[in-house]
Amino acid sequence: MYNGIASFGGVGSWGVLVSVYFIVLFICGNYILLNVFLAIAVDNLADADSLTNAEKEEEQAEVEEEVAEDDYEDEKYDENGNEETRDDSRIVMEEEEEGGEIITARPRRMSELVTAKQQKPIPKASSLFILSHTNPFRVFCNKIVNHSYFTNSVLICILVSSAMLAAEDPLEAQSPRNTILNYFDYFFTTVFTVEITLKVVVYGLMFHKGSFCRNAFNLLDILVVAVSLVSFVLKSDAISVVKILRVLRVLRPLRAINRAKGLKHVVQCVIVAVKTIGNIMLVTFMLQFMFAIIGVQLFKGTFFRCTDESKMTEYECRGEFLAYEDGDPMKPLRMRREWIKNDFNFDNVGDAMISLFVVSTFEGWPDLLYVAINSNEEDHGPVYNARQAVAIFFITFIVVIAFFMMNIFVGFVIVTFQNEGEREYENCELDKNQRKCIEFALKAKPHRRYIPRNRFQYRVWWFVTSQFFEYVIFIIILLNTTTLAMKHYPPDPGMDHVLDVLNLIFTGVFALEAVFKIIALNPKNYFGDRWNAFDFVIVLGSFIDIIYGKLSPGSNIISINFFRLFRVMRLVKLLSRGEGIRTLLWTFMKSFQALPYVALLIVLLFFIYAVIGMQVFGKVALNDETHIHRNNNFHTFPAAVLVLFRSATGEAWQEIMLSCSDRDEVKCDPASDDYKQNPDAKCGVDFAYPYFISFFMLCSFLVINLFVAVIMDNFDYLTRDWSILGPHHLEEFVRLWSEYDPDAKGRIKHLDVVTLLRKISPPLGFGKLCPHRLACKRLVSMNMPLNSDGTVCFNATLFALVRTNLKIYTEGNIDEVNEQLRSAIRRIWKRTPQKMLDEVVPPAGSDAFTTV
């Protein structure tokens, strides 16, 4: 990546944008595609866990049945001895109002989050022992703190002040930039202090229920503001307490969690997950601790060496010796002997735990293995292959901890997310697949299918929508892709000429395709389809590429490589040709709907650690002999984020950690305040060990697995029997409905439904082999709502298919089960419009609908 940045001018120019390419490549390859395979593997662990839960639920159900019968006998009579009637629907609504939102460990889609803001009432207790809950001043303050303008203003102040933390100069504390930022810091701290004061006045301090300090997030707010106030009073950076307080200011972005409900929900998800996976974390820690003790017994005091390999003890390793530069005997060098301890060793349990953690991340473990194999006696230098048998220790550790326990940990995190995500539906009779299918049926809309009425235009339309045309274009795309792959360096003039001619031909074919489609579909309908608009942009970019290449072949005003990107983007056109790939992409996009707040949590994690890194390691000097150099440092916020992203991928993160720790070679930067006071000062701190280890654990083992959990939640059909109806089958209904309802009015004649369902393959439809008579009987048994004009609605038809196929409330009296289903829909999908609900599940006694 650094070579790529350097090829475009280095970090100080636009070449730094090249890093975006590598970052996106790594995210797509490692965090998404490989996690799909992990999701499939973890499915077996989920099955075992669900089997255990099923047994527990059976036992619990038996106990609850007995208790419920006793309670019913006691409660069905009132205090006068008369039999009492109860309104179950009212009880359900009361439970919803009182229960509030259930906190689970599964991130929700943004569409599922309830955004309606309710004003928090004033606690019915005196505030600060002075103001009653009806006090006019307290009521006025309550209106202020709950007003949207006030809340949004505070949120903006939090974001701006957080950004200013990232803009500070870590080298010079009294630089002009920091002086200006300090003035802004005074203003924002004043705003936050006023906010907390108003909230304490409204809710009280801590001595009654609902008071300000009874909320953990409010305590975090007080801590952050208190840190800023104390740091203003103690201004001398020479005091270590002040340095700590300045670092603690990085907690300021966490105040945004309490303002963004979606982000707060994800944070609570992580907290729930950490609580539930405590046992597996404890077992992993104890196993690693056991291996650390064994390592200390095996290797304590043996990881030493002399720079002169002929000397075996510290006593002998004195004076100077001759070495030869690059092994050339004509270039002798006079060097001093030094007795060196290996960076990672087993001299005590703490060092052994750090060394083993590095091994478990698969970074640099072969070097540590070879040092262990060559280790000899205590306080002696290495002997080649002195103890080959100790390799068994490292192999066993990697198999038990890295391969087994770490993967179980990851799998347990994922299964915990899934199980906790289902907690909010534990009293719901609908299973996960039924809920997804119903949600699709409620939210789906018919697609508009343009069919021209002009005879000539219809013939062109028939041609461009035929399978023959699709296959020809598909083959041309493959050939064009092949020619793009034939470009190479150094160039061959003859080959380049042939490729240029082929490029002209392919561009002409794609241009004709666009022209034919515009004629057939009209410009409005053509550009209304995203794939068509994408094709048109590619064709336009290809023409610009060709024209610019002919007119200005030697000009460097605009890089022609930019326009050639459009030619490479034709590869994406392949995705629009396969129905299976399009379905996969659709499911992929569904999984992304739950990711914004998860991604925001990761951004928050990177931001906090980057600012801490700038404050703590920002003064470390750049040294090409260490891993803190011009491409890898904490001097600026973008550079710090790049270091952390590299560490999150596991690329030599332990070497970066050592280059920031308290070591003799870690000097201060010449531009820093510490260097100006003492040129020999060291700027490394041992805080680097908890800093990098905690970041790697949080990022790689916990937060990133939120992505895996969301992907599994949407890709579970990959490991399920395809004969079971799932949401991935329902897109076919939407596509075929457009043939009978090209204008997307949402209604077709009920006679066409039989033909439509025979075109759709099972499990959703009847299939071509189903006789017409049998199809009619099956349609009648579905009790599909029929309009007075003899038509059926799009959503009602799809909902009836899902309901019948998955047997959702189909047993018993039709009016009773309909009411139960309506109640379940209102409880789970609170935003469902009443008109839509009446359309898919008509209420009892409704005259607007009959059944087919």
C-alpha positions in Angstrom: 0.0 0.0 0.0 2.8 2.4 0.9 4.5 1.7 -2.5 1.2 2.6 -4.2 0.9 5.8 -2.3 4.5 6.7 -3.1 3.9 6.0 -6.9 1.3 8.8 -6.9 3.4 11.4 -5.1 3.5 10.2 -1.5 1.6 10.9 1.7 1.8 14.7 1.3 -0.2 14.7 -1.9 -3.3 13.2 -3.4 -1.5 9.8 -3.5 -2.8 9.2 0.1 -6.2 8.4 -1.5 -4.7 5.2 -2.9 -5.0 3.8 0.7 -8.8 3.9 0.2 -8.4 1.3 -2.5 -6.5 -1.1 -0.2 -8.8 -0.5 2.7 -11.9 -1.2 0.7 -10.3 -4.3 -0.8 -9.5 -5.6 2.7 -12.9 -4.9 4.1 -14.7 -6.6 1.2 -12.3 -9.6 1.2 -11.7 -10.2 4.9 -14.5 -8.7 6.8 -17.3 -9.6 4.4 -16.6 -12.6 2.1 -14.6 -14.6 4.6 -17.2 -13.9 7.3 -19.8 -15.5 5.1 -17.8 -18.8 5.3 -17.5 -18.3 9.1 -21.2 -17.7 9.4 -21.9 -21.0 7.6 -19.5 -22.9 9.9 -20.9 -21.4 13.1 -24.4 -22.6 12.1 -23.6 -26.0 13.6 -22.7 -24.5 16.9 -26.1 -22.6 16.8 -27.9 -25.9 16.3 -26.3 -27.5 19.3 -27.1 -24.5 21.4 -30.7 -24.3 20.2 -31.1 -28.0 21.1 -30.1 -27.3 24.7 -32.3 -24.3 24.8 -35.3 -26.3 23.5 -34.9 -28.8 26.3 -34.8 -26.0 28.9 -37.9 -24.4 27.3 -39.8 -27.6 27.6 -39.1 -27.9 31.3 -39.9 -24.3 31.9 -43.1 -24.5 29.9 -44.3 -27.4 32.1 -43.6 -25.4 35.3 -45.2 -22.3 33.9 -48.4 -24.2 32.9 -48.9 -25.5 36.4 -48.3 -22.0 37.9 -50.6 -20.4 35.3 -53.4 -22.7 36.1 -53.1 -22.0 39.9 -52.9 -18.2 39.2 -55.9 -18.3 36.9 -58.0 -20.1 39.5 -57.0 -17.4 42.0 -57.5 -14.4 39.7 -60.6 -15.2 37.8 -62.7 -14.2 40.8 -62.7 -10.7 42.2 -62.6 -9.7 45.8 -66.4 -10.1 46.2 -66.3 -13.7 44.9 -67.8 -12.8 41.5 -66.3 -14.2 38.3 -64.1 -11.6 36.6 -63.7 -11.0 32.8 -60.4 -9.8 31.4 -59.6 -8.0 28.2 -56.5 -9.7 26.9 -55.9 -7.2 24.1 -55.8 -4.4 26.7 -53.3 -6.3 28.8 -51.0 -6.8 25.8 -51.1 -3.1 25.1 -50.4 -2.2 28.7 -47.5 -4.6 28.8 -46.1 -2.9 25.7 -46.4 0.5 27.2 -44.9 -0.5 30.6 -42.2 -2.8 29.3 -40.6 -0.4 26.9 -37.9 -1.5 24.5 -36.2 -4.8 25.2 -32.4 -4.6 25.0 -31.0 -7.4 23.0 -27.6 -8.2 21.5 -28.7 -8.1 17.8 -28.3 -4.8 15.9 -31.6 -3.7 14.4 -32.3 -2.3 11.0 -32.8 1.4 10.9 -36.4 1.0 9.8 -37.1 -1.1 12.9 -35.9 1.6 15.3 -38.7 3.6 16.9 -37.8 7.3 16.2 -40.8 8.9 17.9 -39.4 11.0 20.8 -41.4 11.1 24.0 -40.7 13.9 26.5 -39.2 12.5 29.7 -41.5 13.5 32.6 -40.2 15.4 35.7 -39.7 13.0 38.6 -42.2 13.6 41.4 -39.6 14.4 43.9 -37.8 17.6 45.0 -34.7 18.6 43.1 -31.7 19.4 45.2 -34.1 19.5 48.2 -35.4 22.9 47.0 -37.5 22.7 43.8 -40.7 20.7 43.8 -41.9 18.9 40.6 -44.4 21.6 39.9 -42.0 24.5 40.4 -42.3 26.9 37.4 -38.5 27.3 37.0 -38.0 23.5 37.0 -40.9 23.1 34.4 -39.2 25.8 32.3 -35.9 24.0 32.4 -37.6 20.7 31.5 -39.0 22.3 28.4 -35.6 23.6 27.4 -33.7 20.3 27.9 -36.3 18.3 26.0 -36.6 20.7 23.1 -35.3 19.3 19.8 -33.3 22.5 19.1 -31.5 22.2 22.5 -30.8 18.5 22.0 -29.5 18.9 18.5 -27.4 21.9 19.4 -25.7 20.0 22.2 -25.1 17.0 19.8 -23.5 19.4 17.2 -21.3 20.9 20.0 -20.2 17.3 21.0 -19.3 16.4 17.4 -17.4 19.7 16.7 -15.5 19.6 20.0 -14.6 15.9 19.2 -13.3 16.9 15.8 -11.2 19.6 17.4 -9.6 17.0 19.6 -8.4 15.3 16.4 -7.1 18.6 15.1 -4.7 19.3 18.0 -0.9 19.4 17.5 0.6 16.6 19.6 4.2 17.9 19.3 3.9 21.5 20.6 1.3 22.1 23.3 1.6 25.9 23.0 1.4 26.0 19.2 -0.9 28.7 17.6 -3.3 26.0 16.5 -3.6 24.6 20.0 -4.1 28.1 21.5 -7.1 28.7 19.2 -8.5 25.3 19.9 -8.2 25.9 23.6 -10.5 29.0 23.3 -13.1 26.9 21.6 -12.7 24.3 24.3 -13.6 26.9 26.9 -16.8 27.6 25.0 -17.8 24.0 24.5 -17.1 23.1 28.1 -19.3 26.0 29.2 -22.1 24.7 27.0 -21.8 21.2 28.5 -21.7 22.5 32.0 -24.8 24.5 31.5 -26.5 21.4 30.0 -25.7 19.2 33.0 -26.7 21.9 35.4 -30.1 22.3 33.7 -30.6 18.5 33.7 -29.7 18.3 37.4 -32.3 21.0 38.1 -34.9 19.1 36.2 -34.3 15.5 37.3 -32.5 16.0 40.6 -29.1 14.8 41.5 -29.1 11.2 42.9 -31.4 10.6 45.8 -34.6 9.6 44.1 -35.7 7.3 41.2 -35.2 8.9 37.8 -32.6 11.3 39.0 -29.7 12.4 36.8 -26.9 10.3 38.4 -29.0 7.1 38.4 -28.2 6.7 34.6 -24.7 5.3 33.7 -24.5 7.5 30.5 -25.2 10.6 32.6 -22.4 9.7 34.9 -20.2 9.5 31.8 -21.3 13.0 30.9 -20.3 14.3 34.4 -16.9 12.6 34.2 -16.1 14.1 30.8 -17.1 17.7 31.8 -15.4 17.4 35.2 -12.2 16.3 33.4 -12.3 19.4 31.2 -13.0 21.7 34.1 -10.1 20.3 36.2 -7.7 20.4 33.3 -8.4 24.2 32.9 -7.5 24.8 36.6 -4.3 22.7 36.4 -2.6 24.1 33.3 1.0 22.9 33.7 1.7 20.0 31.3 4.6 19.0 33.5 2.2 17.5 36.0 1.5 13.9 35.2 -2.1 14.2 36.5 -2.8 17.0 33.9 -1.4 14.7 31.1 -3.8 12.0 32.2 -6.7 14.5 32.3 -5.9 15.7 28.8 -6.0 12.1 27.5 -9.3 11.5 29.3 -10.9 14.3 27.2 -11.0 11.8 24.4 -14.1 10.3 26.2 -16.0 13.3 24.9 -17.3 11.6 21.8 -18.9 8.9 24.0 -21.4 11.6 25.1 -23.0 11.3 21.6 -24.1 7.7 22.5 -26.7 9.0 24.9 -28.1 11.3 22.2 -28.2 8.9 19.2 -30.7 6.2 20.1 -29.6 3.8 17.4 -25.9 4.0 18.5 -27.0 3.7 22.2 -28.9 0.5 21.3 -25.8 -1.1 19.6 -23.6 -0.2 22.6 -26.2 -1.8 24.9 -26.1 -4.8 22.5 -22.3 -5.1 23.0 -22.7 -4.8 26.8 -25.3 -7.6 26.8 -23.1 -9.8 24.6 -20.0 -9.2 26.9 -22.1 -10.2 29.9 -23.3 -13.4 28.3 -19.9 -14.5 26.9 -18.1 -14.0 30.2 -17.7 -17.8 30.8 -15.9 -18.4 27.5 -13.7 -15.4 28.1 -12.8 -16.7 31.5 -12.0 -20.2 30.2 -9.8 -18.7 27.4 -8.0 -16.5 29.9 -7.4 -19.4 32.3 -6.0 -21.7 29.5 -3.7 -18.9 28.3 -2.6 -18.3 31.9 -1.8 -22.0 32.2 0.3 -22.0 29.0 2.0 -18.9 30.3 3.1 -20.7 33.5 4.3 -23.6 31.5 6.3 -21.2 29.2 7.9 -19.5 32.2 9.1 -23.0 33.5 10.5 -23.9 30.1 12.0 -20.6 28.8 12.8 -18.3 31.8 16.2 -16.6 31.3 16.9 -18.4 28.0 15.9 -15.7 25.5 19.2 -13.8 25.6 21.9 -13.4 22.9 25.0 -11.5 22.3 25.5 -9.3 19.2 28.7 -11.3 18.7 27.3 -14.8 18.1 30.5 -16.4 19.2 30.0 -15.3 22.8 27.5 -17.4 24.9 27.3 -15.5 28.3 26.9 -12.0 29.5 30.4 -12.1 31.1 32.0 -12.9 27.7 29.8 -10.4 25.8 32.1 -7.4 26.4 34.4 -5.2 24.4 34.3 -4.9 20.6 34.4 -7.2 17.6 34.7 -7.1 13.9 31.7 -7.5 11.6 31.6 -7.2 7.8 29.1 -5.0 5.9 26.9 -7.2 3.7 29.3 -10.1 4.3 32.0 -8.4 2.3 35.4 -9.0 3.9 36.7 -5.8 2.3 34.3 -3.8 4.4 35.1 -4.5 8.0 33.1 -2.7 10.8 34.1 -2.2 14.4 31.1 -2.9 16.6 30.4 -3.0 20.4 29.2 -6.3 21.9 25.8 -6.0 23.6 23.9 -8.6 25.7 20.3 -8.4 24.4 17.1 -9.9 25.7 14.5 -10.9 23.0 11.6 -8.4 22.7 9.1 -11.1 23.6 10.2 -13.5 26.3 9.0 -15.8 29.2 10.9 -14.3 32.1 7.7 -13.8 34.1 4.0 -14.6 33.8 3.2 -11.1 32.6 5.7 -11.1 29.8 4.6 -14.7 28.9 1.0 -13.7 28.6 1.9 -10.8 26.2 4.1 -13.2 24.2 1.4 -15.8 24.0 -1.2 -13.3 23.0 1.0 -12.2 20.1 1.3 -15.8 19.1 -2.5 -16.3 19.2 -2.9 -13.4 16.7 -0.5 -15.3 14.3 1.8 -12.2 14.0 5.6 -12.9 14.3 5.1 -16.3 16.0 7.6 -18.2 13.7 10.4 -15.8 14.9 9.5 -16.5 18.5 9.3 -20.3 17.8 12.9 -20.3 16.3 14.2 -18.3 19.3 12.6 -20.9 21.6 14.1 -23.8 19.6 17.6 -22.3 19.8 17.3 -21.4 23.5 19.9 -23.1 25.7 20.5 -22.8 29.4 19.5 -19.8 31.6 21.7 -16.8 31.1 23.3 -18.4 28.0 23.1 -17.5 24.4 21.3 -19.5 21.7 22.5 -22.8 20.2 21.2 -23.8 16.8 18.3 -26.4 17.2 19.2 -27.0 20.9 15.6 -27.9 21.9 13.5 -28.8 18.8 11.0 -30.6 21.1 9.7 -27.2 22.5 8.0 -26.7 19.1 5.3 -29.0 20.5 4.5 -26.3 23.1 3.8 -23.6 20.5 1.9 -26.0 18.2 -0.3 -27.2 21.0 -0.9 -23.6 22.1 -1.9 -22.5 18.6 -4.2 -25.5 18.1 -5.9 -25.1 21.5 -6.1 -21.3 21.8 -5.8 -19.8 18.4 -7.6 -22.5 16.3 -10.0 -23.9 18.9 -10.8 -21.4 21.7 -10.6 -18.2 19.6 -12.9 -19.6 17.0 -15.2 -20.9 19.7 -15.1 -17.4 21.2 -16.0 -15.9 17.8 -18.7 -18.5 17.3 -20.1 -18.0 20.8 -20.3 -14.2 20.2 -22.3 -14.8 17.0 -24.6 -17.3 18.6 -25.1 -15.0 21.6 -26.1 -12.2 19.3 -28.6 -14.4 17.5 -30.1 -15.8 20.7 -30.3 -12.4 22.4 -31.8 -11.0 19.2 -34.6 -13.5 19.5 -35.4 -12.6 23.1 -37.8 -9.8 22.1 -39.8 -12.4 20.2 -39.7 -15.2 22.8 -43.4 -14.8 23.5 -44.3 -14.5 19.9 -45.8 -17.5 18.1 -44.2 -16.5 14.8 -40.7 -17.9 14.2 -37.9 -15.9 12.5 -38.6 -17.1 9.0 -42.3 -16.4 9.3 -41.6 -12.9 10.5 -39.2 -12.1 7.6 -41.7 -13.4 5.0 -44.5 -11.4 6.5 -42.3 -8.3 6.7 -41.5 -8.7 3.0 -45.2 -9.2 2.1 -46.2 -6.0 4.0 -43.4 -3.8 2.6 -43.2 -5.1 -1.0 -44.5 -2.9 -3.9 -45.3 -4.0 -7.4 -42.7 -3.1 -10.1 -43.7 -1.1 -13.1 -43.1 -2.9 -16.4 -43.2 -0.7 -19.5 -44.8 -2.3 -22.6 -45.0 0.1 -25.6 -48.1 0.3 -27.7 -46.5 1.6 -30.8 -45.9 -1.3 -33.2 -42.3 -0.4 -34.2 -41.4 0.4 -30.6 -43.0 -2.9 -29.5 -40.8 -4.9 -31.9 -37.7 -3.2 -30.6 -38.9 -3.8 -27.0 -39.5 -7.5 -27.8 -36.0 -7.8 -29.3 -34.1 -6.1 -26.4 -36.0 -8.1 -23.7 -35.6 -11.4 -25.5 -33.3 -14.1 -24.0 -31.3 -14.2 -27.3 -30.4 -10.5 -26.9 -29.5 -11.0 -23.2 -27.2 -14.0 -24.0 -25.4 -12.1 -26.9 -24.7 -9.1 -24.7 -23.5 -11.4 -21.9 -21.0 -13.1 -24.3 -19.8 -9.7 -25.5 -19.3 -8.5 -21.9 -17.2 -11.7 -21.3 -15.1 -11.0 -24.5 -14.6 -7.4 -23.5 -13.5 -8.5 -20.0 -11.0 -10.8 -21.6 -9.5 -8.0 -23.8 -9.2 -5.8 -20.7 -7.3 -8.5 -19.0 -4.8 -8.7 -21.9 -3.3 -5.3 -21.1 0.3 -5.7 -19.8 3.6 -4.0 -19.3 5.9 -3.5 -21.1 3.4 -2.8 -23.9 3.4 -4.5 -27.3 2.5 -2.0 -30.1 0.9 -4.6 -32.3 -1.2 -6.1 -29.4 -2.2 -2.6 -28.2 -3.4 -1.7 -31.7 -5.6 -4.9 -31.9 -7.0 -4.2 -28.4 -7.8 -0.6 -29.3 -9.8 -1.8 -32.4 -11.6 -4.3 -30.3 -12.4 -1.6 -27.7 -13.9 0.5 -30.5 -16.1 -2.5 -31.6 -17.2 -3.3 -28.1 -18.0 0.3 -27.3 -20.0 0.5 -30.5 -22.0 -2.6 -29.5 -22.7 -1.2 -26.0 -23.7 2.1 -27.5 -26.2 0.4 -29.9 -27.6 -1.6 -26.9 -28.2 1.7 -25.1 -29.8 3.3 -28.2 -32.1 0.3 -28.7 -33.2 0.2 -25.1 -33.8 4.0 -25.1 -36.0 3.5 -28.2 -37.8 0.6 -26.7 -38.3 1.9 -23.2 -38.4 5.7 -23.7 -35.8 7.8 -21.9 -37.9 8.1 -18.7 -38.3 4.4 -18.2 -34.7 3.6 -19.4 -33.0 5.9 -17.0 -35.5 4.9 -14.2 -33.7 1.5 -14.1 -30.4 1.8 -12.2 -28.6 -0.9 -14.2 -29.5 0.9 -17.4 -28.3 4.2 -16.1 -25.1 2.6 -15.0 -24.6 1.1 -18.5 -25.2 4.5 -20.0 -22.6 6.1 -17.8 -20.1 3.4 -18.7 -20.7 3.9 -22.4 -20.4 7.6 -22.1 -17.1 7.3 -20.1 -15.8 4.9 -22.8 -16.4 7.4 -25.5 -14.7 10.1 -23.5 -11.8 7.8 -23.1 -11.5 7.1 -26.8 -12.0 10.8 -27.9 -9.5 12.1 -25.3 -7.0 9.5 -26.2 -7.1 10.4 -29.9 -7.1 14.2 -29.4 -4.5 14.5 -26.6 -2.4 11.3 -26.6 0.6 13.0 -24.9 -1.2 15.5 -22.6 -0.9 15.2 -18.9 -3.6 17.8 -18.0 -6.1 15.0 -17.1 -4.9 11.5 -16.6 -6.4 9.2 -19.2 -6.3 6.4 -16.6 -9.3 8.1 -14.9 -11.5 7.5 -18.0 -10.2 3.9 -18.4 -11.8 3.2 -15.1 -15.1 3.2 -16.9 -14.0 0.3 -19.1 -13.0 -1.8 -16.1 -16.4 -1.0 -14.5 -18.1 -3.0 -17.3 -17.2 -6.0 -15.2 -20.0 -4.9 -12.8 -22.5 -5.4 -15.6 -22.1 -9.1 -15.2 -23.9 -8.8 -11.9 -27.1 -7.7 -13.6 -27.3 -10.8 -15.8 -27.6 -13.7 -13.3 -30.8 -13.9 -11.3 -29.0 -15.8 -8.6 -26.4 -13.1 -8.2 -29.0 -10.4 -8.2 -30.8 -12.2 -5.4 -27.6 -12.6 -3.5 -26.9 -8.8 -3.9 -30.4 -8.0 -2.8 -29.9 -10.0 0.4 -26.5 -8.4 0.8 -28.1 -5.0 0.7 -30.7 -6.1 3.3 -27.9 -7.0 5.7 -26.4 -3.5 5.2 -29.6 -2.0 6.5 -28.7 -3.0 10.1 -25.1 -1.9 9.8 -25.0 1.9 9.9 -25.0 2.1 13.7 -22.6 -0.8 13.9 -20.2 0.9 11.5 -20.7 4.1 13.6 -19.6 2.3 16.7 -16.5 1.1 14.9 -15.8 4.6 13.7 -16.2 5.8 17.3 -13.8 3.1 18.5 -11.2 4.1 15.9 -11.6 7.8 16.7 -11.1 7.4 20.4 -8.1 5.2 20.1 -6.6 7.5 17.4 -6.9 10.6 19.6 -5.5 8.7 22.6 -2.6 7.6 20.3 -1.9 11.2 19.3 -1.9 12.4 22.9 0.3 9.6 24.2 2.5 8.6 21.2 2.4 11.7 19.1 5.9 12.9 20.3 7.7 9.7 19.3 10.4 10.5 16.8 10.3 9.1 13.2 12.9 6.4 12.8 13.2 4.2 9.7 14.9 1.5 11.9 11.7 1.1 13.9 8.0 0.8 12.9 7.3 4.4 13.7 8.4 6.2 10.5 7.0 8.6 8.0 4.4 6.2 6.8 3.4 4.9 10.2 3.1 7.4 13.1 0.7 9.2 15.4 1.7 12.8 14.5 -1.6 13.5 12.8 -5.1 12.2 13.1 -5.3 10.6 9.5 -1.9 8.9 10.1 -3.1 7.6 13.5 -6.2 6.1 12.0 -4.1 4.4 9.3 -1.9 2.9 12.0 -4.9 1.6 13.8 -6.4 0.1 10.7 -3.1 -1.6 10.0 -3.1 -2.9 13.6 -6.7 -4.1 13.3 -5.7 -6.2 10.3 -2.9 -7.7 12.4 -0.1 -6.6 10.1 3.0 -6.4 12.4 0.9 -4.7 15.1 3.2 -6.1 17.8 6.2 -4.3 16.2 4.3 -1.0 16.3 3.5 -1.7 20.0 7.2 -2.2 20.8 8.2 0.9 18.8 5.9 3.0 21.1 6.9 1.4 24.4 9.5 2.6 26.9 12.7 1.5 25.2 16.1 3.2 24.7 15.7 3.6 20.9 12.3 5.3 21.2 13.4 9.0 21.2 11.4 12.2 21.1 10.8 14.1 17.9 13.0 17.2 17.4 9.9 19.4 17.0 8.4 18.2 20.3 8.5 20.1 23.6 10.1 17.2 25.4 13.1 17.2 23.0 13.6 20.9 23.4 13.8 20.5 27.2 16.0 17.4 27.0 17.4 16.1 23.7 18.1 12.7 25.2 14.6 12.3 26.6 12.6 9.1 25.7 9.0 9.5 24.6 8.0 5.8 24.6 5.6 4.7 27.4 4.6 1.2 28.6 1.0 2.2 28.2 1.5 1.0 24.6 1.0 -2.6 25.8 -2.6 -2.2 27.2 -3.4 0.3 24.4 -2.6 -2.0 21.5 -3.8 -5.2 23.1 -7.1 -3.8 24.2 -7.7 -2.2 20.8 -6.9 -5.5 19.0 -9.2 -7.5 21.3 -12.1 -5.0 21.0 -11.7 -4.5 17.2 -10.9 -8.0 16.0 -12.7 -10.3 18.5 -15.8 -8.4 19.4 -16.9 -5.3 17.4 -16.0 -6.8 13.9 -18.1 -9.8 14.8 -21.2 -7.6 14.9 -20.8 -7.6 11.1 -20.7 -11.4 11.1 -23.9 -11.5 13.3 -25.8 -9.2 10.9 -24.6 -11.2 7.8 -25.7 -14.5 9.4 -29.0 -13.0 10.3 -29.7 -12.4 6.6 -27.8 -15.3 5.0 -29.2 -18.1 7.1 -31.1 -19.4 4.1 -27.7 -20.5 2.6 -27.6 -23.4 5.1 -31.4 -24.1 5.1 -33.5 -26.5 3.0 -34.5 -24.5 -0.1 -37.8 -26.3 -0.2 -38.9 -24.2 2.8 -40.4 -20.9 1.8 -38.1 -18.0 2.7 -37.9 -14.3 1.9 -35.5 -15.1 -1.0 -38.3 -16.8 -2.8 -40.7 -13.9 -2.8 -38.8 -11.7 -5.3 -40.0 -14.0 -8.1 -43.6 -13.2 -7.3 -42.9 -9.4 -7.6 -41.2 -10.0 -10.9 -43.9 -12.1 -12.5 -46.8 -9.9 -11.1 -45.5 -7.1 -13.3 -46.4 -9.1 -16.4 -50.1 -8.9 -15.4 -49.9 -5.5 -13.8 -47.4 -3.5 -16.0 -48.6 -0.1 -14.7 -48.0 -1.2 -11.1 -51.5 -0.4 -10.0 -51.4 -3.2 -7.4 -54.5 -5.1 -8.7 -55.1 -7.9 -11.2 -58.2 -10.0 -12.1 -58.6 -13.0 -9.8 -58.7 -15.3 -12.8 -55.2 -14.3 -13.7 -53.9 -15.3 -10.3 -54.2 -19.0 -11.1 -52.1 -18.5 -14.2 -49.6 -16.4 -12.3 -49.2 -19.0 -9.5 -48.7 -21.8 -12.0 -45.8 -19.9 -13.5 -44.1 -19.6 -10.0 -42.2 -22.7 -8.9 -42.8 -24.3 -5.5 -42.6 -23.6 -2.6 -44.2 -20.2 -3.3 -46.3 -21.1 -6.3 -48.0 -24.1 -7.7 -45.6 -24.9 -10.6 -46.3 -25.7 -14.2 -47.1 -29.4 -13.5 -50.1 -28.5 -11.2 -53.4 -29.1 -13.0 -55.6 -26.1 -13.5 -58.5 -27.6 -11.5 -56.3 -28.4 -8.6 -54.7 -25.0 -8.7 -58.2 -23.4 -8.5 -59.0 -25.5 -5.4 -55.8 -24.6 -3.7 -56.5 -20.9 -4.5 -60.0 -21.1 -2.9 -58.5 -22.8 0.2 -56.2 -19.8 0.7 -59.2 -17.5 1.7 -57.6 -14.6 -0.3 -59.4 -11.2 0.1 -61.3 -10.4 -3.1 -62.4 -6.8 -4.0 -65.9 -6.0 -5.1 -64.7 -5.5 -8.7 -63.4 -9.0 -9.0 -59.7 -8.0 -8.5 -57.2 -9.1 -5.9 -54.5 -6.8 -4.4 -50.7 -7.3 -4.7 -49.9 -7.3 -1.0 -53.0 -9.4 -0.1 -52.1 -12.1 -2.6 -48.5 -12.3 -1.5 -49.5 -12.3 2.1 -52.1 -15.1 1.6 -49.4 -17.2 -0.2 -47.0 -16.7 2.7 -49.6 -17.4 5.3 -50.9 -20.6 3.7 -47.5 -22.0 2.9 -46.0 -21.4 6.3 -49.3 -22.2 8.1 -49.5 -18.9 10.0 -52.7 -18.8 12.0 -54.6 -21.1 9.7 -56.2 -23.4 12.2 -59.6 -22.7 13.9 -62.3 -20.1 13.3 -61.3 -17.7 10.5 -62.4 -14.5 12.3 -60.7 -15.5 15.5 -57.4 -16.4 13.9 -57.5 -13.2 11.8 -57.9 -11.1 14.9 -54.9 -12.9 16.5 -52.8 -12.3 13.4 -53.8 -8.7 13.3 -52.8 -8.3 16.9 -49.4 -9.9 16.2 -48.8 -7.6 13.3 -49.6 -4.5 15.3 -47.3 -5.7 18.1 -44.3 -6.5 15.9 -44.7 -4.0 13.0 -46.0 -1.0 14.8 -45.7 1.3 11.7 -48.0 -0.8 9.5 -50.7 1.5 8.1 -54.3 0.5 9.1 -55.3 0.4 5.4 -52.6 -2.1 4.6 -53.5 -4.2 7.7 -57.2 -4.3 6.6 -56.2 -5.2 3.1 -54.0 -8.3 4.0 -56.0 -9.4 7.0 -59.6 -8.1 6.7 -61.3 -7.4 10.1 -64.2 -9.5 11.2 -67.5 -8.4 9.7 -65.9 -6.3 7.0 -68.1 -5.8 3.9 -65.3 -4.3 1.8 -63.7 -7.7 1.1 -64.9 -11.2 0.3 -62.8 -14.3 -0.2 -61.9 -15.9 -3.5 
